[in-house]
Amino acid sequence: MEKEARDSNIVTFQNWLNTIFGNSSGWVHITPNGNTGTTLMQATVRAFQIEHAITPTGELGPVTLACMKNMNPIVKMEPDDEPSVDVCLIQGALFAKGYNAGGITGIYYTTGVNAVKSMQQDAGIEVDGIINWKVWSGLLSLFWFKLVDNGDYRIQKLQKQLNIDWANQLGIGPCDGVISRRTALSLIGALQAAEGLTVVDDLTQINFGPSTFSKCPTLSVNSSSSYAKYIKILQYALYVNGYETSNFNGTYDESTKKQVSQMQTDYALVSVGAVSLGVANPTTIKALMTSTGDQDRKAYACDCSTVLNRQQALDIKKAGYTHVGRYLTGSVGNDFIPKYLTKDEIKYISDAGLNVFLIYQDGGYYSKYFQNRMQGSEDARIAIEAARKIGAPSGSIIYFAVDFDCYGDEVIENIIPYFWSIKQVFFSGDNPKGYRVGIYAPRQVCTIISNKEYADASFICGMSWGFAGNLGFPLPKNWVFDQFFEYELNSSPSFPLDKVSYSGKIDGGISVFDVVSDDTVSEIDKKRVEQQKNSLRNDFVYRVADAMNFSSQLLDFTFSYNAAPIHLATVTDGTFVMNIDMRVYSDWETSTDSSIIPIDLDSDGNVSAGFKDKISKITTVIEDANLKTQVEDYVRNIAISATAGYIELSYDFAITGIKFIIKVFSDELTLKGTNVTAKAGISFEFTLNQLPLKPDDNSSFDVKKAFEYAFAVVLVGVTIYTGVGAALAGLEAFGAWLTSVGIFAKQLVTNK
């Protein structure tokens, strides 16, 4: 009821905004739907700006903030006072933040005062019920001051403490328990405020520059109490980076020293001589607050797009580097200057005593690149072939680039599927040398992809410290390289070069390449066509497997076309045992005992009425309406994923059981813009063993009908079956459908 009441007040506020400001220049009409969030808060800011003769942008910028600072504070009013537009805006903002303001009355009275006090308490500022610039900026921000469902109370504690200590300089930040861009920037702002530097009104414009670095103190267990404000900020930064400090008390205790030491080791600051272990110097503090860290620190790795000659390779070695990152393919600039690693270059690098790590980037610097659903598989095959041609040894890691400031939705919708596709190819027969997947991206993206086990190692684009995926995120645990500074042409060596921190873990780079022979033009063309065909086949296989709820299992196996079946799992209910196997085909033969259903989609990409009728004939034997719908939806999704071809349902018998086979295949795969065509198929085989074979004396039934029912129940089981392993073994539903299949299978075996 409380939520309904709050929503009702939000609708009232939205209608009030449209009524009061609807005829004003710059107003944007909002729908009175009761929804809180960005749209409502931007409308509230826009209304404030119109009311105070500020260009209405809807953004809470420096001009609007300056206006708030110059306003007279609003204190408790009397019931018969003249209503105020500003008070109405405050009341609406309170409702939007989850506080009961009493109504949109324009009278700031008891209920509203108590609501402001609650907000002040949650935000960590003085609790007096007076509406000053801090209350204005907090309520009209996009920030939330209550712990959210996925929030961390320790993060909320440090957020509130930042407001308590530094709100006069920084304004009000969120207290929701989530590390946001604002919270990460507030750490830098608090440090600058502690140093006595002027903090910019717009924290998005803040920078950890030379002045901040030069004034930054060195902290240790010997630091006096006068450094407590710095130590608290250090403890906040440690926690944000994943280090469990005992508390935020401003005392450099043994716990703080231990976490600083661990962080310095994890971030490879000790190995380059940039720190004294356990002492938080400016290099340590900047590394905790920005992804670049101290850009003057030493680095053992570098990367470049220059095709190195002998002298350049020697210059890199002389400059103290041990590892150099080089590209597998591509060019740079409008003149398309090649940037890819050559065999001659490999010899120069090897003679200089350098190790090489491999980068693949022929795009990847903008969002649209990753929207092509075949991009991952295409890039994977190109990279594997390029690595093979230069003799990259087995097990080498190839870093695929995500070189732009991507946000949460883009990661979910585009980046994760891209690396999923790459992983499919790397676990297939297209990768005979067992190359491994790496990722070059912002910290958060690397962590997400690595946690899904789509990448074995991370290369961080740390130079872009303001990227959403870098700011406020720790280094991923599997980081190997971290790019943090770019030398220009007047550097030493005298060509563009990026400094890269090196963890010394997971990937040691390549010191010795395999000897390989050059391919002829005809061989290159032949391989290119075969790669294109494999792209078509694999794309088909992955799409169908995904529709059949088996896509995750493909990551666990290396598969080849027309090879022996791959065993996925053995599951049982205690009476029957079912083995599940998978095969992929580039050609096929239909079975004798089978039902072949042509896939027929309409112009909108949905299954046709005729296809639905064919599936209905199989599912008519299912009495349970819900199970019948499950099976039909399941088969329809398979058809839509395949887009064209056939679904073949077949069965086979053995003395101990029965095998049901679902095969999906297509001979209509074409690569757009080429004359390349291919065939592909995937099948899943469900073999029921240990069946009681003694027939009932009076058994009488339709064999085909029994088969169809049994097959339908198998399909139902697959829709339930969402993971290979023990997770299914105890499910009552599994035992039920497996038993049903067994009963009909017994009859089929007996009467074949």
Summary of the structure (lengths in Angstrom):
residues: 752
radius of gyration: 32.1
end to end distance: 63.7
largest distance: 96.1
contacts: 2460
relative contact order: 0.05
helix: 43%
strand: 15%
